[in-house]
């Protein structure tokens, strides 16, 4: 998929665990893991907003577009 999720990078920079982030943005650790491991098919803007608020970052710090070579 050409959208890359760099959530683990931002979490490391902010020194926050997956469990703490999941609790603070009110999603299950399993759903956070799906998003973090680039397995999600979609992300709600409300979830993205909560992540950015907690991690004090921009959506572009978390999501990246990469052209796939065909």
C-alpha positions as CSV (number, residue, x, y, z in Angstrom):
1,X,0.0,0.0,0.0
2,X,1.4,3.4,-0.9
3,X,0.4,5.0,2.5
4,X,3.0,4.3,5.1
5,X,2.1,4.8,8.8
6,X,5.0,6.2,10.9
7,X,3.2,6.1,14.2
8,X,5.9,4.0,15.9
9,X,8.5,6.7,15.0
10,X,6.4,9.5,16.6
11,X,5.6,7.3,19.6
12,X,9.4,6.7,20.1
13,X,10.1,10.4,19.7
14,X,7.5,11.3,22.3
15,X,8.5,8.4,24.6
16,X,4.9,7.0,24.8
17,X,4.0,3.4,24.9
18,X,1.3,1.8,22.7
19,X,-0.8,1.0,25.8
20,X,-0.7,4.6,27.1
21,X,-1.5,6.0,23.6
22,X,-4.4,3.7,23.1
23,X,-5.8,4.6,26.5
24,X,-5.4,8.4,25.9
25,X,-7.0,8.3,22.5
26,X,-9.7,5.9,23.7
27,X,-9.2,3.0,21.2
28,X,-8.3,-0.6,22.0
29,X,-4.6,-1.7,22.0
30,X,-5.5,-4.2,19.2
31,X,-6.9,-1.4,17.0
32,X,-3.8,0.8,17.7
33,X,-1.6,-2.2,16.8
34,X,-3.4,-2.6,13.4
35,X,-2.9,1.0,12.6
36,X,0.7,1.1,13.9
37,X,1.7,-2.0,11.8
38,X,0.3,-0.6,8.6
39,X,-2.6,-3.1,8.5
40,X,-5.5,-0.6,8.7
41,X,-7.6,0.0,5.6
42,X,-8.8,3.3,6.9
43,X,-8.4,5.7,9.8
44,X,-11.1,8.1,11.2
45,X,-10.3,11.7,11.2
46,X,-11.4,11.8,14.9
47,X,-8.8,9.1,15.7
48,X,-6.1,10.9,13.7
49,X,-7.0,14.2,15.5
50,X,-6.7,12.5,18.9
51,X,-3.3,10.9,17.9
52,X,-2.0,14.3,16.8
53,X,-3.2,16.0,19.9
54,X,-1.6,13.5,22.3
55,X,1.7,13.2,20.3
56,X,1.7,17.0,19.5
57,X,2.3,16.4,15.8
58,X,0.8,16.9,12.4
59,X,-0.9,14.2,10.3
60,X,2.0,14.4,7.9
61,X,4.3,13.3,10.7
62,X,2.4,10.1,11.0
63,X,1.2,9.4,7.4
64,X,3.4,9.3,4.4
65,X,2.7,8.6,0.7
66,X,5.1,6.5,-1.3
67,X,4.7,5.8,-5.0
68,X,4.8,2.1,-5.7
69,X,6.9,1.0,-8.6
70,X,4.8,-1.0,-11.0
